[in-house]
Amino acid sequence: MKIGILETGFVPEDMQGEFKSYPVMFQNMLGSLDPSLQFESWSVLIDQFPASIADADAWIITGSKHGVYENLPWMIRLQALLRDIVAADIPVFGVCFGHQILAEALGGKVVKSDKGWGIGVHEYQLAHNAPQWVKNAPASMKLHAFHQDQVVDLPKNATIWASSDFCPYAGLNYGDNAASIQPHPEFSRDYENALLQSRRGIIIDESVAAIAEKSMENQADGKSFAHWLLSFLQGQRNRKAA
């Protein structure tokens, strides 16, 4: 199985030596579960796009420092690509900015939230009818978050499968083959902390940073989420084989 990764943001340059890139984070996350997986990434934010939606069996959209509402040319092109992927019933999963631009592409709305920054390990409640790929769904999960933008209007066909008081539309599902989540299951504690410290006192207030730092004493459920994400990406293939 080949997973295509649409890179919409870069790891800060001074952190790339240690943390590489967002596609590498997803490769490490999923490749450790299934070494037979193949990966290819396209840096869509510098206008590197796949030639065809058939270039991968399933797709992931990464996070980004950008806001969907900037409506940059590459974002418009990406939204069109995502609509094509969804229409073709090819699995696609969005994370953070990916969550937001998938919603926008399908008719939702994203804004810079007046709630401010959500950073650190946040807890999300899972809906009682959470999708089947969230195997043995617990009542809640903890994941790393780093965002101030949020989806505020849902596309017509969206269902909510994860939420919190801070982020009501944290996990969205669109039928069997399109889904997304606002937090970052691919983040390690070390990367989240490095990102926080680099922006502390500059664009993130000290009071917000202190709360985020404290929250990272909690263990995130990234390893469990890796299994769920792989189950989602393999879903269509598994259904055809059944």
C-alpha positions as CSV (number, residue, x, y, z in Angstrom):
1,M,0.0,0.0,0.0
2,K,1.2,3.5,-0.9
3,I,0.4,6.5,1.3
4,G,0.7,9.9,-0.3
5,I,1.4,12.8,2.0
6,L,0.4,16.3,1.0
7,E,2.9,18.6,2.9
8,T,1.3,21.9,3.7
9,G,3.8,23.2,6.2
10,F,7.5,22.9,7.1
11,V,9.1,22.1,10.4
12,P,11.0,25.3,11.4
13,E,14.4,25.3,9.8
14,D,16.4,25.3,13.0
15,M,14.5,22.1,14.1
16,Q,14.8,20.2,10.9
17,G,18.1,18.5,11.9
18,E,16.3,16.8,14.8
19,F,12.7,16.5,13.7
20,K,13.1,16.4,9.9
21,S,9.6,17.1,8.5
22,Y,5.9,16.4,9.0
23,P,5.9,13.7,6.3
24,V,8.7,11.9,8.1
25,M,6.7,12.1,11.4
26,F,3.8,10.3,9.7
27,Q,6.2,7.8,8.0
28,N,7.7,6.9,11.4
29,M,4.3,6.8,13.0
30,L,2.7,4.4,10.5
31,G,5.8,2.6,9.2
32,S,6.5,1.2,12.6
33,L,3.2,-0.6,12.5
34,D,3.6,-1.9,8.9
35,P,7.1,-1.9,7.4
36,S,5.6,-2.9,4.0
37,L,4.0,0.5,3.6
38,Q,5.3,2.8,0.9
39,F,5.3,6.6,1.2
40,E,5.7,9.6,-1.1
41,S,5.2,13.2,-0.2
42,W,4.5,16.3,-2.2
43,S,5.2,19.8,-0.9
44,V,2.0,21.4,-2.1
45,L,2.7,24.7,-0.3
46,I,5.5,25.3,-2.9
47,D,3.2,24.1,-5.7
48,Q,4.5,20.5,-5.9
49,F,1.4,18.5,-6.6
50,P,0.8,14.9,-7.5
51,A,0.2,14.3,-11.2
52,S,-2.9,12.2,-10.4
53,I,-5.1,11.3,-7.5
54,A,-4.2,7.7,-8.4
55,D,-0.5,8.3,-7.4
56,A,-1.3,6.8,-4.0
57,D,-3.8,4.4,-2.5
58,A,-4.6,6.8,0.4
59,W,-3.7,10.4,1.3
60,I,-2.8,12.4,4.4
61,I,-2.8,16.2,4.6
62,T,-0.4,17.6,7.1
63,G,-0.5,20.6,9.5
64,S,0.8,24.1,8.6
65,K,1.4,27.5,10.1
66,H,-0.9,29.0,7.4
67,G,-4.6,29.7,7.8
68,V,-7.1,28.3,5.3
69,Y,-8.7,31.8,5.0
70,E,-5.5,33.2,3.4
71,N,-6.8,31.6,0.2
72,L,-3.4,31.3,-1.4
73,P,-3.3,29.9,-4.9
74,W,-1.8,26.6,-3.7
75,M,-4.7,26.3,-1.1
76,I,-7.3,26.8,-3.8
77,R,-5.6,24.1,-5.9
78,L,-5.4,21.8,-2.9
79,Q,-9.1,22.1,-2.2
80,A,-9.9,21.1,-5.7
81,L,-7.6,18.1,-5.4
82,L,-9.2,17.1,-2.2
83,R,-12.7,17.3,-3.7
84,D,-11.5,15.0,-6.5
85,I,-10.0,12.5,-4.0
86,V,-13.2,12.4,-2.0
87,A,-15.4,12.1,-5.1
88,A,-13.2,9.1,-6.2
89,D,-13.7,7.4,-2.8
90,I,-10.0,7.3,-2.1
91,P,-9.2,7.4,1.6
92,V,-8.0,10.9,2.7
93,F,-7.2,12.0,6.3
94,G,-6.5,15.6,7.4
95,V,-4.6,16.7,10.5
96,C,-4.8,20.3,12.0
97,F,-4.5,22.5,8.9
98,G,-5.4,19.4,6.9
99,H,-8.5,19.0,9.0
100,Q,-9.4,22.6,8.3
101,I,-8.8,22.7,4.6
102,L,-10.7,19.4,4.1
103,A,-13.7,20.9,5.8
104,E,-13.4,24.1,3.8
105,A,-13.0,22.2,0.5
106,L,-16.3,20.3,1.3
107,G,-18.3,23.4,2.2
108,G,-17.3,24.3,5.8
109,K,-15.8,27.4,7.2
110,V,-12.6,28.0,9.2
111,V,-11.7,31.1,11.2
112,K,-9.0,32.3,13.7
113,S,-10.8,31.4,16.9
114,D,-11.5,34.0,19.5
115,K,-10.7,31.3,22.1
116,G,-7.0,31.8,21.2
117,W,-4.3,29.2,21.2
118,G,-4.9,25.6,22.0
119,I,-1.5,24.1,22.9
120,G,-0.3,21.1,24.8
121,V,-2.0,17.7,25.5
122,H,-5.8,18.2,25.2
123,E,-8.5,15.6,26.0
124,Y,-11.2,14.9,23.4
125,Q,-14.5,13.1,24.0
126,L,-15.4,10.5,21.4
127,A,-18.9,10.2,20.1
128,H,-20.9,7.1,21.0
129,N,-21.3,6.5,17.3
130,A,-17.6,7.0,16.5
131,P,-16.6,5.6,13.1
132,Q,-15.7,1.9,12.9
133,W,-12.0,2.6,12.2
134,V,-11.7,3.9,15.8
135,K,-11.4,0.4,17.1
136,N,-12.8,-0.3,20.5
137,A,-13.3,3.5,20.9
138,P,-12.6,4.8,24.4
139,A,-14.7,7.5,26.0
140,S,-11.9,10.0,25.4
141,M,-8.4,10.4,24.1
142,K,-5.5,12.7,24.8
143,L,-3.5,14.2,21.9
144,H,-1.0,17.0,21.3
145,A,-2.6,20.2,20.0
146,F,-1.1,23.3,18.5
147,H,-3.6,25.6,16.8
148,Q,-5.6,28.8,17.0
149,D,-7.8,28.3,13.9
150,Q,-10.9,26.2,14.1
151,V,-13.7,24.8,11.9
152,V,-16.8,26.7,12.9
153,D,-19.3,25.7,10.2
154,L,-19.6,22.1,9.2
155,P,-20.0,20.8,5.7
156,K,-23.5,19.3,5.1
157,N,-22.3,15.7,5.1
158,A,-19.9,15.9,8.1
159,T,-20.4,14.0,11.3
160,I,-18.6,14.9,14.5
161,W,-16.7,12.0,16.1
162,A,-14.4,13.8,18.5
163,S,-14.9,17.1,20.4
164,S,-13.8,19.1,23.4
165,D,-15.1,22.3,25.1
166,F,-12.2,24.2,23.5
167,C,-12.7,22.6,20.1
168,P,-16.2,21.3,19.4
169,Y,-15.5,20.1,15.9
170,A,-12.2,18.4,16.7
171,G,-12.8,15.2,14.7
172,L,-14.9,15.0,11.6
173,N,-16.0,12.2,9.3
174,Y,-17.3,12.3,5.7
175,G,-18.7,8.9,4.8
176,D,-16.4,5.9,4.7
177,N,-13.3,7.4,3.1
178,A,-12.7,11.0,4.3
179,A,-12.0,12.0,7.9
180,S,-9.9,14.4,9.9
181,I,-8.8,15.6,13.3
182,Q,-7.7,19.0,14.7
183,P,-4.9,17.9,17.1
184,H,-1.6,16.3,16.1
185,P,-1.3,12.5,16.7
186,E,2.0,12.6,14.9
187,F,3.7,15.0,17.3
188,S,6.1,13.8,20.0
189,R,6.3,15.5,23.3
190,D,9.8,16.7,22.4
191,Y,8.7,18.3,19.2
192,E,5.6,20.0,20.7
193,N,7.8,21.4,23.5
194,A,10.5,22.6,21.1
195,L,7.8,24.4,19.1
196,L,6.3,25.9,22.2
197,Q,9.6,27.2,23.5
198,S,10.5,28.7,20.2
199,R,7.4,30.8,20.1
200,R,7.0,31.4,23.9
201,G,6.9,35.1,24.7
202,I,6.9,36.0,21.0
203,I,3.6,34.9,19.6
204,I,2.4,32.8,22.6
205,D,1.8,34.6,25.9
206,E,3.6,33.3,28.9
207,S,0.4,32.4,30.7
208,V,-0.7,30.2,27.8
209,A,2.7,28.6,27.5
210,A,2.7,27.7,31.2
211,I,-0.6,25.9,30.9
212,A,0.5,24.1,27.8
213,E,3.8,23.0,29.5
214,K,1.9,21.7,32.5
215,S,-0.5,19.7,30.2
216,M,2.4,17.9,28.6
217,E,2.9,16.0,31.9
218,N,0.0,13.9,30.6
219,Q,0.8,11.0,28.2
220,A,-0.7,11.5,24.8
221,D,-2.5,8.6,23.0
222,G,-0.5,8.9,19.8
223,K,0.4,5.2,19.6
224,S,-3.2,4.2,19.8
225,F,-4.2,6.7,17.3
226,A,-1.5,5.4,14.9
227,H,-3.4,2.1,14.8
228,W,-6.7,3.8,14.2
229,L,-5.3,6.0,11.4
230,L,-3.8,3.0,9.7
231,S,-7.1,1.2,10.0
232,F,-8.8,4.1,8.3
233,L,-6.3,4.4,5.5
234,Q,-6.6,0.7,4.8
235,G,-10.4,0.7,5.1
236,Q,-11.4,0.7,1.5
237,R,-8.9,-2.0,0.6
238,N,-10.1,-4.1,3.5
239,R,-13.8,-3.7,2.5
240,K,-13.0,-4.8,-1.1
241,A,-11.2,-7.9,0.1
242,A,-14.0,-8.9,2.4
